[in-house]
């Protein structure tokens, strides 16, 4: 809701594409998908991850931290413009969450697929404390932090398997 009225898809699209902050918050437009925008946004993050993760580990980690911090602002500004705290089309948080997962696993399609599936699973299911935070922490930080926690949840089984292999 924005100003007490429901935004139609044209207005949402306008907000998503009218500014650099909206364009980034909507994952370069991927969050405008009418079906499963979070999953589509996560898929859209993969090519950027392939480029980002060519950097040395610490530089890539620093870039992800910066993307998280910038994402707090992006998601807050765009959410306010939409009048919705965590609009489904805002997928910058999925970008950052997936990048975090992929940073810690081998650069191989099987690991990236497993990372993608586990990240989406935990982002959708939102086990404690993710769901608790999602409901109580507002603004851009609230949008971003639940996906970082979903990334951590996804990393636990991946790192266990990686350690055993």
WOTA-V355282 format. One record per residue. N is the residue number from 1. PSI is psi in degrees with one decimal (NA if undefined). BURIAL is 1 if it has 24 or more other C-alpha atoms within 12 Angstrom, else 0. Layout:
N,PSI,BURIAL / N,PSI,BURIAL
This chain:
1,138.0,0 / 2,116.2,0 / 3,28.6,0 / 4,-0.2,0 / 5,152.1,0 / 6,130.2,0 / 7,135.7,0 / 8,171.7,0 / 9,-30.4,0 / 10,-41.1,0 / 11,-40.7,0 / 12,-45.4,1 / 13,-42.3,1 / 14,-46.3,0 / 15,-40.5,1 / 16,-31.0,1 / 17,-4.6,1 / 18,-17.4,0 / 19,159.1,0 / 20,-36.4,0 / 21,-42.4,1 / 22,-41.7,1 / 23,-43.1,1 / 24,-44.5,1 / 25,-35.7,1 / 26,23.4,1 / 27,49.4,1 / 28,28.0,1 / 29,-11.9,1 / 30,-27.7,1 / 31,-6.2,1 / 32,-2.2,1 / 33,132.1,1 / 34,-15.2,0 / 35,126.8,0 / 36,58.4,0 / 37,-32.0,1 / 38,-41.3,1 / 39,-42.7,1 / 40,-41.7,1 / 41,-38.4,1 / 42,-40.9,1 / 43,-41.7,1 / 44,-22.7,1 / 45,-19.1,1 / 46,-49.5,1 / 47,-37.5,0 / 48,-35.3,1 / 49,-39.9,1 / 50,-34.0,0 / 51,-49.7,0 / 52,-40.3,1 / 53,7.4,1 / 54,-15.9,0 / 55,156.8,0 / 56,150.3,0 / 57,-52.9,0 / 58,-33.2,0 / 59,-41.6,0 / 60,-42.7,1 / 61,-43.7,1 / 62,-41.1,0 / 63,-37.8,1 / 64,-39.8,1 / 65,-44.1,0 / 66,-42.8,0 / 67,-36.2,1 / 68,-48.7,1 / 69,-43.6,1 / 70,-37.5,0 / 71,-33.4,1 / 72,-46.4,1 / 73,-47.8,1 / 74,-49.3,1 / 75,-34.3,1 / 76,-50.5,1 / 77,-46.0,1 / 78,-40.3,1 / 79,-41.5,1 / 80,-40.6,1 / 81,-35.6,1 / 82,-20.0,1 / 83,20.5,0 / 84,124.8,1 / 85,-54.0,1 / 86,70.4,1 / 87,139.2,1 / 88,-25.4,1 / 89,-14.2,1 / 90,110.2,1 / 91,9.0,1 / 92,-33.8,1 / 93,-35.4,1 / 94,-38.8,1 / 95,-54.6,1 / 96,-42.4,1 / 97,-46.1,1 / 98,-42.5,1 / 99,-40.5,1 / 100,-43.8,1 / 101,-50.7,1 / 102,-23.0,1 / 103,-31.0,1 / 104,2.2,1 / 105,159.8,1 / 106,150.1,1 / 107,75.4,0 / 108,143.7,0 / 109,-37.2,0 / 110,-41.5,0 / 111,-40.3,1 / 112,-37.1,1 / 113,-45.8,0 / 114,-42.7,1 / 115,-42.7,1 / 116,-50.6,1 / 117,-46.9,1 / 118,-41.4,1 / 119,-47.8,1 / 120,-40.0,1 / 121,-53.3,1 / 122,-29.4,1 / 123,-34.6,1 / 124,-47.5,1 / 125,-36.1,0 / 126,65.1,1 / 127,162.3,0 / 128,138.1,0 / 129,12.0,0 / 130,-50.9,1 / 131,-40.5,0 / 132,-48.4,0 / 133,-41.2,0 / 134,-35.7,1 / 135,-22.8,0 / 136,-23.1,0 / 137,116.1,0 / 138,175.8,0 / 139,-172.3,1 / 140,-36.6,1 / 141,-41.7,1 / 142,-38.8,1 / 143,-43.2,1 / 144,-39.5,1 / 145,-33.4,1 / 146,-31.0,1 / 147,-30.7,1 / 148,-42.3,1 / 149,-38.0,1 / 150,-37.0,1 / 151,-42.1,1 / 152,-45.0,1 / 153,-40.5,1 / 154,-35.7,1 / 155,-31.2,1 / 156,-57.7,0 / 157,-34.5,0 / 158,-44.1,1 / 159,-31.6,1 / 160,-49.0,0 / 161,-42.9,0 / 162,-39.2,0 / 163,-33.1,0 / 164,-21.9,0 / 165,NA,0
